[in-house]
Amino acid sequence: MKLATYSANGLTRTGIVVGDQIVDSGIPGTMIDLIRDWDALRPGLEAKAAAGIGVPLSSVKLEAPVQRPGKMFAIGLNYADHIEESKMAVPERQVWFTKAQTSVNAPYDPIEIAKGTTTNDYEVELVAIIGKGGKHVSADNAPATIFGYCVGNDVTERMWQHASPQWSLGKSFDTHAPMGPWIVTADEVGDPHNLGLRCFVNGEKRQDSNTSHLVFNIWQQVEHLSTGMTLEPGDVLFTGTPGGVGAAMNPRQFLAPGDIVRCEVDGLGYIEGVMVGES
């Protein structure tokens, strides 16, 4: 099932994407509420999807599926080719950083280049959305914790990222976590470790890889994070980016106003945003 957060007629709702239509879920609250109560709500939502009485997707505005995740983490240095181009060693332990709630952005909204910054970069990623969650989850049990997946762009301001050993500031600028266009539930995705993912800038392919190349797979990521914290419904995990980022090109190719960045993952759709100067 494809589940989206959308706005229409001044209201923001959750809905089911069926073909080129969106069917309102009829459920009050946010996507996090829907995820939390998924087991009870699923039969009714499946019936609504089968009935297919909705409105054209083109008539609504798609928002980030989870607009205010309780936690949003991203893992760095998690594809071998990206580690090589970054001229760093393969990490022995997982390298995590947070992205602020306020960096969440809708899948097709503009992406801001903050005043005084010139080193904005793109990073296509598979994003995992936590469902049941929990603490001390083993890698073997981790698949049961994932609700679904979407496409993400871990937009990064490189100067700010590398100004400190801790990366979160450079990863958390406003609008720098576009995601969507919807969540595809885990049962429909199947194996998340065999999905192609790509990033294009102005139509030029910059990144092209497959999640089979993750250094630490998603189940290992869940096990690692849940060692110290309880993962909760709607938490968001950016699972890593492959090689091809602008900072590693020669010469470097950072994003400028007017650039159009498209990120896509097989079976999940795509997100696309134009870079704009902060007003």
C-alpha positions as CSV (number, residue, x, y, z in Angstrom):
1,M,0.0,0.0,0.0
2,K,1.1,3.6,-0.7
3,L,0.3,6.0,2.1
4,A,0.7,9.8,1.7
5,T,0.2,13.0,3.6
6,Y,-1.4,15.6,1.5
7,S,-3.0,19.0,1.7
8,A,-6.2,20.2,0.0
9,N,-8.7,22.9,0.7
10,G,-6.7,24.2,3.6
11,L,-6.5,20.8,5.4
12,T,-3.7,18.3,5.7
13,R,-4.8,14.7,5.7
14,T,-3.5,11.2,5.2
15,G,-4.5,9.1,2.2
16,I,-4.0,6.0,0.1
17,V,-2.4,6.4,-3.3
18,V,-4.2,4.2,-5.9
19,G,-2.9,4.7,-9.4
20,D,-3.2,8.4,-10.2
21,Q,-5.7,9.0,-7.4
22,I,-5.5,9.6,-3.7
23,V,-8.2,8.2,-1.4
24,D,-8.7,9.9,1.9
25,S,-8.0,7.6,4.8
26,G,-10.9,9.0,6.8
27,I,-8.6,8.8,9.9
28,P,-8.1,11.9,12.1
29,G,-4.5,12.7,13.1
30,T,-1.2,12.4,11.4
31,M,0.8,9.7,9.6
32,I,2.4,8.8,13.0
33,D,-1.1,8.1,14.4
34,L,-1.9,5.9,11.4
35,I,1.4,4.0,11.8
36,R,0.9,3.6,15.5
37,D,-2.6,2.1,15.0
38,W,-1.8,0.2,11.8
39,D,-2.8,-3.3,12.8
40,A,-6.3,-2.1,13.7
41,L,-6.7,0.4,10.8
42,R,-5.3,-1.8,8.0
43,P,-8.4,-3.8,7.1
44,G,-10.5,-0.6,6.7
45,L,-7.8,1.1,4.7
46,E,-7.4,-1.9,2.4
47,A,-11.2,-1.8,1.8
48,K,-11.0,2.0,0.9
49,A,-8.1,1.3,-1.5
50,A,-10.1,-1.4,-3.2
51,A,-13.1,0.8,-3.6
52,G,-10.9,3.4,-5.2
53,I,-13.1,6.4,-4.7
54,G,-10.7,9.3,-4.6
55,V,-9.5,12.5,-6.2
56,P,-6.7,13.0,-8.8
57,L,-3.3,13.2,-7.3
58,S,-2.8,16.3,-9.4
59,S,-5.5,18.1,-7.5
60,V,-3.7,17.9,-4.1
61,K,-0.3,18.9,-2.7
62,L,1.8,16.0,-1.4
63,E,3.6,16.7,1.8
64,A,6.4,14.8,3.5
65,P,4.8,11.6,4.6
66,V,6.0,12.1,8.2
67,Q,6.0,15.8,8.8
68,R,7.4,15.9,12.3
69,P,9.1,12.6,13.1
70,G,10.0,12.1,16.8
71,K,13.5,11.1,15.8
72,M,15.3,11.5,12.4
73,F,18.7,9.9,12.1
74,A,21.0,9.4,9.1
75,I,24.0,7.1,8.7
76,G,27.2,8.3,7.1
77,L,29.8,6.5,5.1
78,N,27.6,3.5,4.3
79,Y,28.4,2.7,0.7
80,A,31.9,1.6,-0.3
81,D,32.2,3.9,-3.3
82,H,31.1,6.9,-1.3
83,I,33.7,6.1,1.4
84,E,36.4,5.8,-1.3
85,E,35.5,9.1,-2.9
86,S,35.5,10.8,0.5
87,K,39.0,9.5,1.1
88,M,38.1,7.9,4.4
89,A,38.5,4.4,5.9
90,V,35.6,2.0,6.1
91,P,34.2,2.6,9.5
92,E,34.3,-0.2,12.1
93,R,31.2,1.1,13.8
94,Q,28.2,2.8,12.4
95,V,28.5,6.6,12.0
96,W,25.1,8.3,12.8
97,F,24.0,11.9,13.0
98,T,20.6,13.6,13.5
99,K,18.7,15.8,11.2
100,A,16.4,18.4,12.7
101,Q,12.6,18.1,12.4
102,T,12.6,21.6,10.8
103,S,14.7,20.2,7.9
104,V,11.8,18.0,6.7
105,N,10.5,19.1,3.3
106,A,7.8,18.1,1.0
107,P,8.8,15.8,-2.0
108,Y,8.3,18.5,-4.7
109,D,8.9,21.7,-2.7
110,P,11.8,24.1,-3.4
111,I,15.0,23.4,-1.4
112,E,16.6,26.5,0.2
113,I,20.2,27.6,-0.1
114,A,20.7,29.4,3.1
115,K,22.1,33.0,3.1
116,G,25.9,33.0,2.9
117,T,26.3,29.4,2.0
118,T,27.8,28.1,-1.3
119,T,28.5,24.4,-0.7
120,N,25.1,22.7,-0.8
121,D,25.2,19.1,-1.9
122,Y,22.7,16.3,-2.8
123,E,22.6,12.7,-1.4
124,V,19.9,10.3,-2.6
125,E,18.9,7.8,0.1
126,L,16.5,5.0,0.8
127,V,14.5,6.1,3.9
128,A,13.1,3.6,6.3
129,I,10.1,4.5,8.5
130,I,9.8,2.7,11.9
131,G,6.5,1.0,12.7
132,K,6.4,-1.1,15.8
133,G,9.9,0.0,16.9
134,G,11.2,-1.1,20.3
135,K,14.5,-1.3,22.2
136,H,17.3,-3.9,22.0
137,V,16.0,-5.2,18.7
138,S,18.2,-7.9,17.2
139,A,19.1,-7.8,13.5
140,D,17.0,-11.0,13.1
141,N,13.9,-9.3,14.5
142,A,14.6,-5.9,12.8
143,P,12.4,-6.5,9.7
144,A,9.3,-6.5,11.9
145,T,10.1,-3.0,13.1
146,I,9.9,-1.4,9.7
147,F,6.6,0.1,8.6
148,G,7.7,1.1,5.1
149,Y,10.1,3.0,2.9
150,C,10.3,6.2,0.9
151,V,12.8,8.3,-1.1
152,G,14.9,10.9,0.6
153,N,17.6,13.5,-0.2
154,D,20.0,14.1,2.7
155,V,20.8,17.6,1.5
156,T,24.1,18.8,3.1
157,E,25.9,22.1,3.5
158,R,29.4,20.8,3.3
159,M,31.2,23.8,4.8
160,W,29.0,23.6,7.9
161,Q,29.3,19.8,7.9
162,H,33.1,19.8,8.1
163,A,33.5,22.8,10.3
164,S,33.0,20.5,13.3
165,P,33.6,16.8,14.0
166,Q,29.9,16.6,14.6
167,W,27.8,16.8,11.4
168,S,24.3,17.5,12.5
169,L,24.4,21.3,11.9
170,G,25.5,20.9,8.3
171,K,22.8,18.3,7.8
172,S,19.9,20.1,9.4
173,F,19.3,23.4,7.5
174,D,15.7,24.2,6.8
175,T,14.2,22.2,3.9
176,H,17.3,19.9,3.7
177,A,15.4,16.6,4.3
178,P,12.9,16.3,1.4
179,M,11.2,12.9,1.4
180,G,8.3,11.1,-0.1
181,P,6.4,11.1,-2.3
182,W,4.7,8.5,-0.1
183,I,5.4,5.6,2.1
184,V,5.3,2.2,0.4
185,T,4.6,-0.4,3.1
186,A,7.3,-3.0,3.8
187,D,5.2,-5.9,2.6
188,E,5.0,-4.4,-0.9
189,V,8.7,-3.5,-1.1
190,G,10.0,-7.0,-0.3
191,D,13.8,-7.0,0.0
192,P,14.9,-3.4,0.7
193,H,18.5,-4.5,0.1
194,N,18.1,-4.9,-3.7
195,L,16.7,-1.5,-4.8
196,G,18.3,0.7,-7.4
197,L,18.7,4.4,-6.4
198,R,19.7,7.4,-8.5
199,C,20.2,11.1,-8.3
200,F,20.0,13.6,-11.2
201,V,21.0,17.3,-11.3
202,N,19.4,19.2,-14.2
203,G,18.9,15.8,-15.9
204,E,22.5,14.7,-15.5
205,K,22.9,11.4,-13.6
206,R,25.2,12.0,-10.7
207,Q,24.5,8.9,-8.5
208,D,23.5,5.4,-9.6
209,S,23.8,2.4,-7.2
210,N,21.9,-0.3,-5.4
211,T,21.0,-0.8,-1.8
212,S,22.8,-4.2,-2.0
213,H,26.0,-2.2,-1.6
214,L,25.2,-0.9,1.9
215,V,28.1,-1.5,4.3
216,F,25.7,-1.8,7.3
217,N,22.3,-3.1,6.2
218,I,19.0,-1.8,7.5
219,W,18.6,-4.6,10.0
220,Q,22.1,-3.9,11.5
221,Q,21.1,-0.2,11.6
222,V,18.0,-0.9,13.6
223,E,19.9,-3.2,16.0
224,H,22.6,-0.6,16.5
225,L,20.3,2.3,17.2
226,S,17.9,0.4,19.4
227,T,20.7,-0.6,21.7
228,G,20.5,2.8,23.4
229,M,17.1,4.2,22.5
230,T,13.6,3.2,22.0
231,L,12.6,3.4,18.3
232,E,9.0,4.7,18.0
233,P,6.3,4.7,15.3
234,G,7.1,7.3,12.6
235,D,10.9,7.6,13.4
236,V,12.8,8.2,10.2
237,L,16.1,6.6,9.2
238,F,18.1,7.8,6.2
239,T,20.1,4.7,5.4
240,G,23.1,6.1,3.5
241,T,24.1,7.6,0.1
242,P,26.3,6.1,-2.6
243,G,29.1,7.7,-4.5
244,G,28.7,10.6,-6.9
245,V,28.2,13.5,-4.6
246,G,29.1,16.9,-5.8
247,A,31.8,17.5,-3.2
248,A,33.8,14.5,-4.6
249,M,33.7,15.6,-8.2
250,N,36.7,17.3,-9.9
251,P,36.1,20.1,-10.0
252,R,33.5,20.2,-7.2
253,Q,30.0,20.7,-8.3
254,F,27.8,22.3,-5.6
255,L,24.2,23.2,-6.1
256,A,23.1,26.7,-7.2
257,P,19.8,28.5,-7.4
258,G,17.8,27.1,-10.3
259,D,19.3,23.6,-10.2
260,I,16.7,20.8,-10.2
261,V,17.6,17.8,-8.1
262,R,15.7,14.5,-8.7
263,C,16.1,11.5,-6.5
264,E,14.5,8.1,-7.2
265,V,14.4,4.6,-5.8
266,D,13.1,1.6,-7.6
267,G,9.5,0.9,-6.7
268,L,9.1,3.9,-4.5
269,G,8.8,6.8,-7.0
270,Y,10.8,10.0,-7.0
271,I,11.2,13.3,-5.4
272,E,12.3,16.5,-7.1
273,G,13.0,20.0,-5.9
274,V,14.4,23.2,-7.4
275,M,17.2,24.9,-5.5
276,V,16.3,28.5,-4.5
277,G,18.1,31.2,-2.5
278,E,16.7,31.8,1.0
279,S,14.3,34.7,0.8
